[in-house]
Every structure is written in structure tokens, then in C-alpha cells.
């Protein structure tokens, strides 16, 4: 089979996967950039759990979805921007509006909170995205030399984080934002620095963390850089 025929066959396979109504609903649901569980996607697709699992397996095998396992939970998201662009184009042709993601998490917990020993919530996700956009972390969460220097300048004890008997950095799915924040030893060290420097303060009897006035300014300045 020549390359043109191969491409046509691959296109037909992808198109067939997207054409199934339940699968198309699940894929379009993920266009907002927020991950969801199989249970949530089954509800979106209007199908049972076992049927949803079979559909998700096919979408994973075709490379349309990515799955992040976290404890007993598995979160599904679009595999890459190309998948999203293809879906967006099809939605334009179909004339279907997108439905925005509406989190139900209380505002205090959603803005900033502890996830074990690292920062979660909106600020945690934004710092994670900033670190990757600036090239401090690569796609596999390896720390670059520039990233190490930048984080040290922010007061993060990178050397101590590297000596801990755990993974240095990893994606940790944020249950309120449904996007990753930074976990691992580096995530813990960064939260320690934010607390030590008074950018965040813990709420009494809660996992919630409150940005101080100074901290809010410094965090905003960092993300705008």
C-alpha cells in the first residue's frame, strides 16, 4: 500500500472513531482543556461504565486521548493540541457551540490549597503552566538548567529537592481545575518557599491557602514575566 493510501486509511479510522455519537460527545466535552474521569465521560456520553471503558480504550489506542493515573483515579484528556484543533474545525462545520467547564469547588479551596505537600488550585495550575511555558520543565518533567536557576532565584531549594527519595517533578491532576499542577519533591519545595516568604498563608483548620497582598502581587508579576 502506498503512502497516500496509508494516509487515507488512517483518516478513515480516526473519522470513524470520532463519528460514533457517544465518543464524539466525550471528545467534545474535553475541548475545554479540563480532564475528566471515565464515570464523568460515561455520563456525558449517555452510556454505561463498561461501554465507556471500551470507547475510551479505542480512543487511547488511536492516540486521541491521554490518561493520567492518580491513585485509584484515572483522568482522561485530549492527547494534544492537534486533536483539539480537529474537533474545533468539525464543530464549526456542524455549527455546535462549546459548553464551558463549571467547577463546583468552593472559591477558597479552588484558588489555592495543599495537595498533600504541594500547591494545588488555580495558582498551582498557573505556576505549573508557567514553568513549562518558560522551559523550566520539559514534557517529561525534567528540570532544565535555566529552570533550576529560575527556581533558586525564587527561593526554592532545588538541591534539597533533588536529594529527596521521591520523583523530582511530576504532573498531579488538580481535582478542581481538572488540569495538572506540579507534584513531586520540586512541587513540595516550591510550596515551602511560597509559605516561607509569606506569599501564601494557611487557613486555620483547612487545606486552603490564602495569597497575601504581597504574594498576590509577586505571583501576578511572575506569571506576567
N, C-alpha and C positions, 0 to 999 in steps of 0.2 A: 504494500500500500504506500502511495507517495505521501509527501508531507501535506499537500493540500487536502487529501482525503483524510489523513490523520486529524488535521485541524477541524474538518467538518464533522468527523465522528465525535471528537471531544466536545465541540459546540453542541451537538445534538444531545450528548449525555448531560451536560450542565443544564441545558434548556429544559430537558425532561425532568430533572430534579427540581428546578425552580417552578415548573408548571403545575406540580401537584398542589392543590389548594392549601392543605394543612402546612406543607413545607414552605410555601410562599408566605403564608401568614407568619410563621415563626421567623423566617429570614427578615421580613419587613419590620417585624417587631424589634429586631436587633439593630436597625438602622440608626437609632438614637445614640449608639455608642455604649450603651449600658448592657452588661451581661445579665443573663437570667438562668435560672435552674431549669432542669427538664420538666419539673412539675409546673412551673410558670409557663413554659413554652407549650406544654400539652394543653393547658387551659386556653392559651392564645389560639392554638390550632383547632380547638374544639374536639380533641381526640383523647383516648385513654393513655395511661402511662406507658404501657407496653408498646403501643403503636408509635408513640412519640419517641421512644428509645430507638426503635427501628429506623425512623426517619432521621433522627439525629446521627445515628451511625453512618447512614448513607451520605449525609452532608459533610460529616467529618472525613470520610474516606475520599470524597471528591475534592477536599481542600477548601470548602466554602465556609466551614466553621472551625473555630479553635476552642478547646476545652481546657479550663483551668481547674484542677482538683485541689480542694482545700478542706482538709479534714474529711468529714463524711459527705461534703457537698461538692457538686460539680457545676461549674458555671460555664455557660456557652456564650460566645460572642462571634461576630464576623471575623473571618481569618485575616483579612487585610482590607486596605482601602479600595482595592480594585473590585472586590466583591460588592462593597457599598456603592461604588460608582455605577456598577452594572445594574444593581437594584434600583438606584435613583433614576437611571435612564428609563428603565422599564415602567416605573411609577409615573414618570412624566408622560410616557406614551399612553398609559392606562388612565391618566387623569385622577390618580388616587392621592389624597392628602396624607401627610405623615402625622402620626399621633405622638405628641411629646411624652417623655418619661416624667411621671409624677411621684416622687418619693414620699413615703408616709412617715419617715423618721422625724422625731421632734427636732426642732431647729438647733437646740443646744448640742445635741449629740451629732447631728448631721454636720455642723460646721467643723468641729474638732473634738476628738475623743481618743482615748487609749484603745489600741487593739493589742492586747497583751502588753508588750513593752515598746510599741512603736506608734507613730501618729496615723490616725485614720480620720475619715470625714473629708469634707470638701478641701480643707487645707492640705491634708495628707495626699490626696489625689493630685492637687495642683503642684505640689512640690515634686512628686514622682514624675509628672509630665514635664516639668521644667528641667529636671535632672537629665531626662532622656533627650529632650529637645536641644539642650546645650551640649550634648555629647559626653556628659559626665558618666553616664551608664550606657552600655551598648544594649542591643536587643536581647542578649543572654544575661544581662545584669552584671557584666564585668565592669569593674571600675577603671576608668581611664586615668592617665597621669594628670590631665587637666582637671578631671573630676575630683581626684584626691586633693589637689592643691586648692580648688574652689571650696570644697567642704571643710578643709582645715582652716581656711580663711573665715569661714562661718562659725568656727569654734567646735567643729565636730572632731572627735578624737578618732581619726581614721586608723591610726596604728593599733590602738587598743581594740577597735572593732575587728581588725584583721586577725587578732590573736584569740578571739573567742571561738569556742568549739561548736560552731554552727555556720551555716552558709552566710557569706558576707552580705549578699543582697539578693532579693527575690521579689516577685510580684505577689501581693496579698490582695485578694479581691475584697473591695470595700462593700459591705452589705447595704449601705445606704445609697452610695453613689453608683454602685454596680460597675465600677471601673477600678483598676488596680491602684493601690497606694504602695509605698515602699516598706517591705518587711526585711527580716534578717538582722544581722548584727549592725549593719550600717544604718538601717532604719531606726534601731534602738538608740544608737549613738547620736543620731540627728535629733531625736526627741529629747534625749538627755541635754543636748546643747541648747535647744529651744527653751527648756524649762530652767536650766541653769542661768541663762542670760535674761530671763524674765520676759521672753516673747509670748510665752503661754503660761497660764497658771491653772492648777487643777481645781475643779469644783468640789465642794465638800460632799462626801458620800455619793460620788458619781464618777463614771468614767469620762465624763465630759471635761474638756479643756477649754479655757476661755482665753482668747488672744487679748493681751493688754493693749492699751492705746499705742504704746511704743512698738509692741510686737506686730500689731496690725499694719503700722506704717512701714516697718522694716520688711515684713513679708511681702507687702504690696510692691515695695521698691525692688525687692529681689526678683519677683516674677516679671516686673516690667523691664528688667535689665536685658 
